Amino acid sequence: MSWETKYPNFGILKIDGRKVKVYSDKNSYITIDASKDITNATWAGGELNLTLSDGRVRRYKDKNSYITI
């Protein structure tokens, strides 16, 4: 499964400590809890990259599954 196109197309991400809000429009979002502080969140094509405070990068291909790169 992959991200619905409405999320990367809207493109807004808001970091809140250990969580990131992934917006699909100005009022709707889903929350991902990384369990570690997040320092950066960016879209890379249709995948979401979260940089954690320990320097590791998690690549989310959807809201539930990720790999550490």
PyMOL commands that place a pseudoatom at each C-alpha (Angstrom):
pseudoatom trace, name=CA, resn=MET, resi=1, chain=A, elem=C, hetatm=0, pos=[0.000, 0.000, 0.000]
pseudoatom trace, name=CA, resn=SER, resi=2, chain=A, elem=C, hetatm=0, pos=[1.155, 3.560, -0.570]
pseudoatom trace, name=CA, resn=TRP, resi=3, chain=A, elem=C, hetatm=0, pos=[0.176, 7.087, 0.398]
pseudoatom trace, name=CA, resn=GLU, resi=4, chain=A, elem=C, hetatm=0, pos=[-3.046, 8.431, -1.054]
pseudoatom trace, name=CA, resn=THR, resi=5, chain=A, elem=C, hetatm=0, pos=[-2.009, 11.133, -3.530]
pseudoatom trace, name=CA, resn=LYS, resi=6, chain=A, elem=C, hetatm=0, pos=[-3.869, 13.821, -1.577]
pseudoatom trace, name=CA, resn=TYR, resi=7, chain=A, elem=C, hetatm=0, pos=[-1.145, 13.769, 1.123]
pseudoatom trace, name=CA, resn=PRO, resi=8, chain=A, elem=C, hetatm=0, pos=[2.025, 14.294, -0.962]
pseudoatom trace, name=CA, resn=ASN, resi=9, chain=A, elem=C, hetatm=0, pos=[0.139, 16.582, -3.368]
pseudoatom trace, name=CA, resn=PHE, resi=10, chain=A, elem=C, hetatm=0, pos=[-0.900, 18.931, -0.532]
pseudoatom trace, name=CA, resn=GLY, resi=11, chain=A, elem=C, hetatm=0, pos=[2.614, 18.571, 0.889]
pseudoatom trace, name=CA, resn=ILE, resi=12, chain=A, elem=C, hetatm=0, pos=[2.207, 20.102, 4.361]
pseudoatom trace, name=CA, resn=LEU, resi=13, chain=A, elem=C, hetatm=0, pos=[3.928, 18.398, 7.318]
pseudoatom trace, name=CA, resn=LYS, resi=14, chain=A, elem=C, hetatm=0, pos=[3.978, 19.754, 10.876]
pseudoatom trace, name=CA, resn=ILE, resi=15, chain=A, elem=C, hetatm=0, pos=[6.442, 18.405, 13.439]
pseudoatom trace, name=CA, resn=ASP, resi=16, chain=A, elem=C, hetatm=0, pos=[5.322, 18.303, 17.071]
pseudoatom trace, name=CA, resn=GLY, resi=17, chain=A, elem=C, hetatm=0, pos=[8.112, 16.670, 19.105]
pseudoatom trace, name=CA, resn=ARG, resi=18, chain=A, elem=C, hetatm=0, pos=[7.805, 12.916, 18.517]
pseudoatom trace, name=CA, resn=LYS, resi=19, chain=A, elem=C, hetatm=0, pos=[4.830, 13.233, 16.193]
pseudoatom trace, name=CA, resn=VAL, resi=20, chain=A, elem=C, hetatm=0, pos=[4.295, 14.605, 12.732]
pseudoatom trace, name=CA, resn=LYS, resi=21, chain=A, elem=C, hetatm=0, pos=[0.973, 15.724, 11.285]
pseudoatom trace, name=CA, resn=VAL, resi=22, chain=A, elem=C, hetatm=0, pos=[0.555, 14.836, 7.614]
pseudoatom trace, name=CA, resn=TYR, resi=23, chain=A, elem=C, hetatm=0, pos=[-2.046, 17.102, 6.024]
pseudoatom trace, name=CA, resn=SER, resi=24, chain=A, elem=C, hetatm=0, pos=[-4.317, 16.284, 3.074]
pseudoatom trace, name=CA, resn=ASP, resi=25, chain=A, elem=C, hetatm=0, pos=[-5.965, 19.734, 3.129]
pseudoatom trace, name=CA, resn=LYS, resi=26, chain=A, elem=C, hetatm=0, pos=[-5.951, 22.746, 5.436]
pseudoatom trace, name=CA, resn=ASN, resi=27, chain=A, elem=C, hetatm=0, pos=[-8.171, 21.048, 8.038]
pseudoatom trace, name=CA, resn=SER, resi=28, chain=A, elem=C, hetatm=0, pos=[-7.547, 17.298, 7.677]
pseudoatom trace, name=CA, resn=TYR, resi=29, chain=A, elem=C, hetatm=0, pos=[-4.466, 15.382, 8.748]
pseudoatom trace, name=CA, resn=ILE, resi=30, chain=A, elem=C, hetatm=0, pos=[-3.233, 12.094, 10.133]
pseudoatom trace, name=CA, resn=THR, resi=31, chain=A, elem=C, hetatm=0, pos=[-0.649, 11.809, 12.910]
pseudoatom trace, name=CA, resn=ILE, resi=32, chain=A, elem=C, hetatm=0, pos=[2.412, 9.564, 12.889]
pseudoatom trace, name=CA, resn=ASP, resi=33, chain=A, elem=C, hetatm=0, pos=[4.083, 8.875, 16.229]
pseudoatom trace, name=CA, resn=ALA, resi=34, chain=A, elem=C, hetatm=0, pos=[7.786, 8.139, 15.684]
pseudoatom trace, name=CA, resn=SER, resi=35, chain=A, elem=C, hetatm=0, pos=[8.474, 7.414, 19.408]
pseudoatom trace, name=CA, resn=LYS, resi=36, chain=A, elem=C, hetatm=0, pos=[11.611, 9.577, 19.092]
pseudoatom trace, name=CA, resn=ASP, resi=37, chain=A, elem=C, hetatm=0, pos=[12.055, 13.311, 18.578]
pseudoatom trace, name=CA, resn=ILE, resi=38, chain=A, elem=C, hetatm=0, pos=[11.772, 14.328, 14.925]
pseudoatom trace, name=CA, resn=THR, resi=39, chain=A, elem=C, hetatm=0, pos=[14.116, 17.009, 13.565]
pseudoatom trace, name=CA, resn=ASN, resi=40, chain=A, elem=C, hetatm=0, pos=[12.970, 17.096, 9.928]
pseudoatom trace, name=CA, resn=ALA, resi=41, chain=A, elem=C, hetatm=0, pos=[10.124, 15.799, 7.755]
pseudoatom trace, name=CA, resn=THR, resi=42, chain=A, elem=C, hetatm=0, pos=[10.127, 15.965, 3.948]
pseudoatom trace, name=CA, resn=TRP, resi=43, chain=A, elem=C, hetatm=0, pos=[8.346, 14.382, 1.010]
pseudoatom trace, name=CA, resn=ALA, resi=44, chain=A, elem=C, hetatm=0, pos=[10.537, 12.492, -1.450]
pseudoatom trace, name=CA, resn=GLY, resi=45, chain=A, elem=C, hetatm=0, pos=[8.219, 11.716, -4.327]
pseudoatom trace, name=CA, resn=GLY, resi=46, chain=A, elem=C, hetatm=0, pos=[5.441, 9.611, -2.844]
pseudoatom trace, name=CA, resn=GLU, resi=47, chain=A, elem=C, hetatm=0, pos=[7.376, 8.686, 0.307]
pseudoatom trace, name=CA, resn=LEU, resi=48, chain=A, elem=C, hetatm=0, pos=[7.762, 10.539, 3.590]
pseudoatom trace, name=CA, resn=ASN, resi=49, chain=A, elem=C, hetatm=0, pos=[11.223, 10.880, 5.145]
pseudoatom trace, name=CA, resn=LEU, resi=50, chain=A, elem=C, hetatm=0, pos=[11.488, 11.603, 8.865]
pseudoatom trace, name=CA, resn=THR, resi=51, chain=A, elem=C, hetatm=0, pos=[14.875, 12.507, 10.314]
pseudoatom trace, name=CA, resn=LEU, resi=52, chain=A, elem=C, hetatm=0, pos=[15.070, 11.570, 13.983]
pseudoatom trace, name=CA, resn=SER, resi=53, chain=A, elem=C, hetatm=0, pos=[17.134, 13.285, 16.675]
pseudoatom trace, name=CA, resn=ASP, resi=54, chain=A, elem=C, hetatm=0, pos=[19.630, 10.403, 16.656]
pseudoatom trace, name=CA, resn=GLY, resi=55, chain=A, elem=C, hetatm=0, pos=[20.359, 11.053, 12.945]
pseudoatom trace, name=CA, resn=ARG, resi=56, chain=A, elem=C, hetatm=0, pos=[18.465, 8.058, 11.598]
pseudoatom trace, name=CA, resn=VAL, resi=57, chain=A, elem=C, hetatm=0, pos=[16.060, 8.532, 8.722]
pseudoatom trace, name=CA, resn=ARG, resi=58, chain=A, elem=C, hetatm=0, pos=[12.790, 6.632, 8.476]
pseudoatom trace, name=CA, resn=ARG, resi=59, chain=A, elem=C, hetatm=0, pos=[11.174, 6.357, 5.058]
pseudoatom trace, name=CA, resn=TYR, resi=60, chain=A, elem=C, hetatm=0, pos=[7.422, 5.844, 5.261]
pseudoatom trace, name=CA, resn=LYS, resi=61, chain=A, elem=C, hetatm=0, pos=[5.783, 4.380, 2.166]
pseudoatom trace, name=CA, resn=ASP, resi=62, chain=A, elem=C, hetatm=0, pos=[2.415, 4.729, 3.908]
pseudoatom trace, name=CA, resn=LYS, resi=63, chain=A, elem=C, hetatm=0, pos=[1.211, 5.814, 7.344]
pseudoatom trace, name=CA, resn=ASN, resi=64, chain=A, elem=C, hetatm=0, pos=[1.971, 2.438, 8.963]
pseudoatom trace, name=CA, resn=SER, resi=65, chain=A, elem=C, hetatm=0, pos=[5.097, 0.982, 7.385]
pseudoatom trace, name=CA, resn=TYR, resi=66, chain=A, elem=C, hetatm=0, pos=[8.617, 2.349, 7.182]
pseudoatom trace, name=CA, resn=ILE, resi=67, chain=A, elem=C, hetatm=0, pos=[12.219, 1.334, 6.691]
pseudoatom trace, name=CA, resn=THR, resi=68, chain=A, elem=C, hetatm=0, pos=[15.243, 2.925, 8.342]
pseudoatom trace, name=CA, resn=ILE, resi=69, chain=A, elem=C, hetatm=0, pos=[17.739, 4.211, 5.790]
for i in range(1, 69): cmd.bond("trace and resi %d" % i, "trace and resi %d" % (i + 1))
show_as sticks, trace
zoom trace
